[in-house]
């Protein structure tokens, strides 16, 4: 049987940093993915999916902004 998820050691090692701090957890999980910077950049929480269209990631925010601006 293949393990479908990757265990993240840092979540166990630095549990106190992530367990009660949503922003730290989101920054860790989405770091260096979908156009976001590294964990310390803090931008990952900023690009979390919100509102009705749930854009997630810096790449999606930029893409949506370009398409929206072309329509105006």
Backbone as XML, in Angstrom:
<?xml version="1.0"?>
<chain id="A" units="angstrom">
  <residue number="1" name="UNK">
    <atom name="N" x="0.834" y="-1.182" z="0.000"/>
    <atom name="CA" x="0.000" y="0.000" z="0.000"/>
    <atom name="C" x="0.876" y="1.241" z="0.000"/>
  </residue>
  <residue number="2" name="UNK">
    <atom name="N" x="0.545" y="2.170" z="-0.843"/>
    <atom name="CA" x="1.339" y="3.385" z="-0.991"/>
    <atom name="C" x="0.817" y="4.482" z="-0.064"/>
  </residue>
  <residue number="3" name="UNK">
    <atom name="N" x="1.729" y="5.156" z="0.610"/>
    <atom name="CA" x="1.357" y="6.273" z="1.470"/>
    <atom name="C" x="1.047" y="7.476" z="0.584"/>
  </residue>
  <residue number="4" name="UNK">
    <atom name="N" x="-0.173" y="7.983" z="0.651"/>
    <atom name="CA" x="-0.609" y="9.053" z="-0.241"/>
    <atom name="C" x="-0.235" y="10.441" z="0.245"/>
  </residue>
  <residue number="5" name="UNK">
    <atom name="N" x="0.059" y="10.594" z="1.505"/>
    <atom name="CA" x="0.432" y="11.915" z="1.994"/>
    <atom name="C" x="1.864" y="11.885" z="2.511"/>
  </residue>
  <residue number="6" name="UNK">
    <atom name="N" x="2.462" y="13.021" z="2.537"/>
    <atom name="CA" x="3.835" y="13.147" z="3.011"/>
    <atom name="C" x="3.780" y="13.691" z="4.432"/>
  </residue>
  <residue number="7" name="UNK">
    <atom name="N" x="4.369" y="12.977" z="5.364"/>
    <atom name="CA" x="4.412" y="13.456" z="6.737"/>
    <atom name="C" x="5.379" y="14.628" z="6.813"/>
  </residue>
  <residue number="8" name="UNK">
    <atom name="N" x="5.013" y="15.603" z="7.569"/>
    <atom name="CA" x="5.840" y="16.796" z="7.698"/>
    <atom name="C" x="6.452" y="16.819" z="9.097"/>
  </residue>
  <residue number="9" name="UNK">
    <atom name="N" x="7.717" y="16.449" z="9.161"/>
    <atom name="CA" x="8.412" y="16.347" z="10.440"/>
    <atom name="C" x="8.364" y="17.637" z="11.234"/>
  </residue>
  <residue number="10" name="UNK">
    <atom name="N" x="8.457" y="18.755" z="10.549"/>
    <atom name="CA" x="8.511" y="20.038" z="11.238"/>
    <atom name="C" x="7.250" y="20.294" z="12.067"/>
  </residue>
  <residue number="11" name="UNK">
    <atom name="N" x="6.118" y="19.764" z="11.641"/>
    <atom name="CA" x="4.887" y="19.950" z="12.405"/>
    <atom name="C" x="4.968" y="19.244" z="13.749"/>
  </residue>
  <residue number="12" name="UNK">
    <atom name="N" x="5.727" y="18.170" z="13.815"/>
    <atom name="CA" x="5.897" y="17.445" z="15.081"/>
    <atom name="C" x="7.004" y="18.062" z="15.914"/>
  </residue>
  <residue number="13" name="UNK">
    <atom name="N" x="8.066" y="18.495" z="15.266"/>
    <atom name="CA" x="9.216" y="19.054" z="15.976"/>
    <atom name="C" x="8.882" y="20.420" z="16.568"/>
  </residue>
  <residue number="14" name="UNK">
    <atom name="N" x="8.201" y="21.266" z="15.794"/>
    <atom name="CA" x="7.862" y="22.620" z="16.239"/>
    <atom name="C" x="6.358" y="22.740" z="16.449"/>
  </residue>
  <residue number="15" name="UNK">
    <atom name="N" x="5.792" y="21.812" z="17.166"/>
    <atom name="CA" x="4.341" y="21.758" z="17.352"/>
    <atom name="C" x="3.780" y="23.051" z="17.940"/>
  </residue>
  <residue number="16" name="UNK">
    <atom name="N" x="4.444" y="23.611" z="18.930"/>
    <atom name="CA" x="3.960" y="24.824" z="19.579"/>
    <atom name="C" x="3.887" y="26.014" z="18.647"/>
  </residue>
  <residue number="17" name="UNK">
    <atom name="N" x="4.739" y="26.048" z="17.646"/>
    <atom name="CA" x="4.763" y="27.165" z="16.697"/>
    <atom name="C" x="3.575" y="27.113" z="15.744"/>
  </residue>
  <residue number="18" name="UNK">
    <atom name="N" x="3.068" y="25.908" z="15.478"/>
    <atom name="CA" x="2.027" y="25.746" z="14.469"/>
    <atom name="C" x="0.656" y="25.381" z="15.026"/>
  </residue>
  <residue number="19" name="UNK">
    <atom name="N" x="0.601" y="24.703" z="16.168"/>
    <atom name="CA" x="-0.668" y="24.144" z="16.626"/>
    <atom name="C" x="-1.715" y="25.192" z="16.991"/>
  </residue>
  <residue number="20" name="UNK">
    <atom name="N" x="-1.312" y="26.316" z="17.515"/>
    <atom name="CA" x="-2.276" y="27.332" z="17.926"/>
    <atom name="C" x="-2.183" y="28.610" z="17.102"/>
  </residue>
  <residue number="21" name="UNK">
    <atom name="N" x="-1.411" y="28.587" z="16.051"/>
    <atom name="CA" x="-1.196" y="29.780" z="15.244"/>
    <atom name="C" x="-1.496" y="29.467" z="13.784"/>
  </residue>
  <residue number="22" name="UNK">
    <atom name="N" x="-2.711" y="29.778" z="13.384"/>
    <atom name="CA" x="-3.179" y="29.459" z="12.030"/>
    <atom name="C" x="-2.267" y="30.047" z="10.961"/>
  </residue>
  <residue number="23" name="UNK">
    <atom name="N" x="-1.851" y="31.287" z="11.139"/>
    <atom name="CA" x="-1.019" y="31.944" z="10.127"/>
    <atom name="C" x="0.307" y="31.216" z="9.939"/>
  </residue>
  <residue number="24" name="UNK">
    <atom name="N" x="0.942" y="30.798" z="11.036"/>
    <atom name="CA" x="2.203" y="30.049" z="10.933"/>
    <atom name="C" x="1.996" y="28.723" z="10.217"/>
  </residue>
  <residue number="25" name="UNK">
    <atom name="N" x="0.904" y="28.039" z="10.526"/>
    <atom name="CA" x="0.610" y="26.754" z="9.904"/>
    <atom name="C" x="0.383" y="26.908" z="8.402"/>
  </residue>
  <residue number="26" name="UNK">
    <atom name="N" x="-0.422" y="27.883" z="8.016"/>
    <atom name="CA" x="-0.693" y="28.126" z="6.587"/>
    <atom name="C" x="0.586" y="28.499" z="5.857"/>
  </residue>
  <residue number="27" name="UNK">
    <atom name="N" x="1.396" y="29.374" z="6.445"/>
    <atom name="CA" x="2.657" y="29.759" z="5.808"/>
    <atom name="C" x="3.564" y="28.554" z="5.609"/>
  </residue>
  <residue number="28" name="UNK">
    <atom name="N" x="3.573" y="27.619" z="6.546"/>
    <atom name="CA" x="4.405" y="26.424" z="6.413"/>
    <atom name="C" x="3.876" y="25.491" z="5.325"/>
  </residue>
  <residue number="29" name="UNK">
    <atom name="N" x="2.581" y="25.256" z="5.333"/>
    <atom name="CA" x="1.999" y="24.292" z="4.400"/>
    <atom name="C" x="2.101" y="24.761" z="2.941"/>
  </residue>
  <residue number="30" name="UNK">
    <atom name="N" x="1.855" y="26.043" z="2.696"/>
    <atom name="CA" x="1.834" y="26.547" z="1.324"/>
    <atom name="C" x="3.149" y="27.183" z="0.872"/>
  </residue>
  <residue number="31" name="UNK">
    <atom name="N" x="4.203" y="27.077" z="1.675"/>
    <atom name="CA" x="5.495" y="27.660" z="1.314"/>
    <atom name="C" x="6.039" y="27.028" z="0.035"/>
  </residue>
  <residue number="32" name="UNK">
    <atom name="N" x="6.544" y="27.873" z="-0.849"/>
    <atom name="CA" x="7.173" y="27.450" z="-2.104"/>
    <atom name="C" x="6.244" y="26.626" z="-2.988"/>
  </residue>
  <residue number="33" name="UNK">
    <atom name="N" x="4.959" y="26.888" z="-2.908"/>
    <atom name="CA" x="3.979" y="26.194" z="-3.747"/>
    <atom name="C" x="3.070" y="27.237" z="-4.373"/>
  </residue>
  <residue number="34" name="UNK">
    <atom name="N" x="2.531" y="26.925" z="-5.516"/>
    <atom name="CA" x="1.562" y="27.741" z="-6.254"/>
    <atom name="C" x="1.918" y="29.226" z="-6.268"/>
  </residue>
  <residue number="35" name="UNK">
    <atom name="N" x="3.204" y="29.492" z="-6.477"/>
    <atom name="CA" x="3.670" y="30.869" z="-6.627"/>
    <atom name="C" x="4.000" y="31.581" z="-5.339"/>
  </residue>
  <residue number="36" name="UNK">
    <atom name="N" x="3.827" y="30.940" z="-4.219"/>
    <atom name="CA" x="4.127" y="31.566" z="-2.938"/>
    <atom name="C" x="5.617" y="31.508" z="-2.644"/>
  </residue>
  <residue number="37" name="UNK">
    <atom name="N" x="6.061" y="32.395" z="-1.744"/>
    <atom name="CA" x="7.461" y="32.422" z="-1.337"/>
    <atom name="C" x="7.740" y="31.379" z="-0.267"/>
  </residue>
  <residue number="38" name="UNK">
    <atom name="N" x="8.872" y="31.546" z="0.393"/>
    <atom name="CA" x="9.216" y="30.595" z="1.449"/>
    <atom name="C" x="8.396" y="30.880" z="2.707"/>
  </residue>
  <residue number="39" name="UNK">
    <atom name="N" x="8.539" y="30.032" z="3.693"/>
    <atom name="CA" x="7.740" y="30.115" z="4.915"/>
    <atom name="C" x="7.919" y="31.448" z="5.634"/>
  </residue>
  <residue number="40" name="UNK">
    <atom name="N" x="9.120" y="31.976" z="5.626"/>
    <atom name="CA" x="9.399" y="33.213" z="6.350"/>
    <atom name="C" x="8.866" y="34.457" z="5.650"/>
  </residue>
  <residue number="41" name="UNK">
    <atom name="N" x="8.507" y="34.344" z="4.382"/>
    <atom name="CA" x="7.991" y="35.508" z="3.654"/>
    <atom name="C" x="6.649" y="35.966" z="4.200"/>
  </residue>
  <residue number="42" name="UNK">
    <atom name="N" x="5.880" y="35.043" z="4.769"/>
    <atom name="CA" x="4.592" y="35.401" z="5.352"/>
    <atom name="C" x="3.507" y="35.680" z="4.329"/>
  </residue>
  <residue number="43" name="UNK">
    <atom name="N" x="3.823" y="35.568" z="3.055"/>
    <atom name="CA" x="2.843" y="35.867" z="2.020"/>
    <atom name="C" x="1.844" y="34.758" z="1.773"/>
  </residue>
  <residue number="44" name="UNK">
    <atom name="N" x="2.130" y="33.580" z="2.255"/>
    <atom name="CA" x="1.272" y="32.435" z="1.977"/>
    <atom name="C" x="-0.104" y="32.598" z="2.619"/>
  </residue>
  <residue number="45" name="UNK">
    <atom name="N" x="-0.146" y="33.114" z="3.811"/>
    <atom name="CA" x="-1.423" y="33.353" z="4.496"/>
    <atom name="C" x="-2.210" y="34.429" z="3.755"/>
  </residue>
  <residue number="46" name="UNK">
    <atom name="N" x="-1.500" y="35.389" z="3.203"/>
    <atom name="CA" x="-2.137" y="36.479" z="2.454"/>
    <atom name="C" x="-2.882" y="35.953" z="1.232"/>
  </residue>
  <residue number="47" name="UNK">
    <atom name="N" x="-2.370" y="34.910" z="0.606"/>
    <atom name="CA" x="-2.960" y="34.364" z="-0.616"/>
    <atom name="C" x="-3.799" y="33.117" z="-0.373"/>
  </residue>
  <residue number="48" name="UNK">
    <atom name="N" x="-4.302" y="32.965" z="0.826"/>
    <atom name="CA" x="-5.178" y="31.847" z="1.170"/>
    <atom name="C" x="-6.543" y="32.049" z="0.520"/>
  </residue>
  <residue number="49" name="UNK">
    <atom name="N" x="-7.184" y="30.972" z="0.077"/>
    <atom name="CA" x="-8.481" y="31.073" z="-0.584"/>
    <atom name="C" x="-9.538" y="31.689" z="0.317"/>
  </residue>
  <residue number="50" name="UNK">
    <atom name="N" x="-10.165" y="32.743" z="-0.165"/>
    <atom name="CA" x="-11.198" y="33.443" z="0.588"/>
    <atom name="C" x="-12.320" y="33.858" z="-0.358"/>
  </residue>
  <residue number="51" name="UNK">
    <atom name="N" x="-13.391" y="34.304" z="0.209"/>
    <atom name="CA" x="-14.541" y="34.825" z="-0.522"/>
    <atom name="C" x="-15.177" y="33.751" z="-1.396"/>
  </residue>
  <residue number="52" name="UNK">
    <atom name="N" x="-15.988" y="34.176" z="-2.321"/>
    <atom name="CA" x="-16.778" y="33.231" z="-3.118"/>
    <atom name="C" x="-15.952" y="32.463" z="-4.142"/>
  </residue>
  <residue number="53" name="UNK">
    <atom name="N" x="-14.915" y="33.083" z="-4.701"/>
    <atom name="CA" x="-14.180" y="32.404" z="-5.766"/>
    <atom name="C" x="-12.996" y="31.586" z="-5.261"/>
  </residue>
  <residue number="54" name="UNK">
    <atom name="N" x="-12.628" y="31.732" z="-4.012"/>
    <atom name="CA" x="-11.588" y="30.932" z="-3.360"/>
    <atom name="C" x="-10.283" y="30.838" z="-4.150"/>
  </residue>
  <residue number="55" name="UNK">
    <atom name="N" x="-9.744" y="31.964" z="-4.547"/>
    <atom name="CA" x="-8.430" y="31.962" z="-5.165"/>
    <atom name="C" x="-7.408" y="31.589" z="-4.104"/>
  </residue>
  <residue number="56" name="UNK">
    <atom name="N" x="-6.534" y="30.643" z="-4.412"/>
    <atom name="CA" x="-5.504" y="30.220" z="-3.476"/>
    <atom name="C" x="-4.157" y="30.261" z="-4.182"/>
  </residue>
  <residue number="57" name="UNK">
    <atom name="N" x="-3.205" y="30.935" z="-3.592"/>
    <atom name="CA" x="-1.861" y="31.017" z="-4.148"/>
    <atom name="C" x="-1.631" y="32.296" z="-4.920"/>
  </residue>
  <residue number="58" name="UNK">
    <atom name="N" x="-0.411" y="32.758" z="-4.839"/>
    <atom name="CA" x="-0.035" y="34.012" z="-5.491"/>
    <atom name="C" x="-0.246" y="33.951" z="-6.999"/>
  </residue>
  <residue number="59" name="UNK">
    <atom name="N" x="0.076" y="32.821" z="-7.611"/>
    <atom name="CA" x="-0.116" y="32.680" z="-9.056"/>
    <atom name="C" x="-1.573" y="32.902" z="-9.462"/>
  </residue>
  <residue number="60" name="UNK">
    <atom name="N" x="-2.502" y="32.358" z="-8.690"/>
    <atom name="CA" x="-3.927" y="32.511" z="-9.007"/>
    <atom name="C" x="-4.392" y="33.950" z="-8.820"/>
  </residue>
  <residue number="61" name="UNK">
    <atom name="N" x="-3.911" y="34.616" z="-7.789"/>
    <atom name="CA" x="-4.261" y="36.019" z="-7.569"/>
    <atom name="C" x="-3.773" y="36.878" z="-8.739"/>
  </residue>
  <residue number="62" name="UNK">
    <atom name="N" x="-2.548" y="36.655" z="-9.183"/>
    <atom name="CA" x="-1.990" y="37.428" z="-10.294"/>
    <atom name="C" x="-2.758" y="37.147" z="-11.579"/>
  </residue>
  <residue number="63" name="UNK">
    <atom name="N" x="-3.033" y="35.877" z="-11.850"/>
    <atom name="CA" x="-3.769" y="35.498" z="-13.049"/>
    <atom name="C" x="-5.162" y="36.125" z="-13.066"/>
  </residue>
  <residue number="64" name="UNK">
    <atom name="N" x="-5.861" y="36.060" z="-11.957"/>
    <atom name="CA" x="-7.191" y="36.642" z="-11.876"/>
    <atom name="C" x="-7.138" y="38.156" z="-12.063"/>
  </residue>
  <residue number="65" name="UNK">
    <atom name="N" x="-6.168" y="38.811" z="-11.445"/>
    <atom name="CA" x="-6.039" y="40.264" z="-11.563"/>
    <atom name="C" x="-5.811" y="40.682" z="-13.010"/>
  </residue>
  <residue number="66" name="UNK">
    <atom name="N" x="-4.961" y="39.942" z="-13.724"/>
    <atom name="CA" x="-4.698" y="40.262" z="-15.131"/>
    <atom name="C" x="-5.957" y="40.116" z="-15.974"/>
  </residue>
  <residue number="67" name="UNK">
    <atom name="N" x="-6.684" y="39.014" z="-15.780"/>
    <atom name="CA" x="-7.917" y="38.790" z="-16.543"/>
    <atom name="C" x="-8.975" y="39.831" z="-16.212"/>
  </residue>
  <residue number="68" name="UNK">
    <atom name="N" x="-9.086" y="40.173" z="-14.949"/>
    <atom name="CA" x="-10.064" y="41.171" z="-14.516"/>
    <atom name="C" x="-9.737" y="42.543" z="-15.095"/>
  </residue>
  <residue number="69" name="UNK">
    <atom name="N" x="-8.462" y="42.910" z="-15.079"/>
    <atom name="CA" x="-8.045" y="44.203" z="-15.605"/>
    <atom name="C" x="-8.233" y="44.304" z="-17.113"/>
  </residue>
  <residue number="70" name="UNK">
    <atom name="N" x="-8.138" y="43.189" z="-17.828"/>
    <atom name="CA" x="-8.352" y="43.183" z="-19.273"/>
    <atom name="C" x="-9.817" y="43.444" z="-19.620"/>
  </residue>
  <residue number="71" name="UNK">
    <atom name="N" x="-10.702" y="43.087" z="-18.715"/>
    <atom name="CA" x="-12.136" y="43.256" z="-18.967"/>
    <atom name="C" x="-12.567" y="44.711" z="-18.791"/>
  </residue>
  <residue number="72" name="UNK">
    <atom name="N" x="-11.798" y="45.494" z="-18.083"/>
    <atom name="CA" x="-12.173" y="46.897" z="-17.833"/>
    <atom name="C" x="-11.645" y="47.811" z="-18.896"/>
  </residue>
</chain>
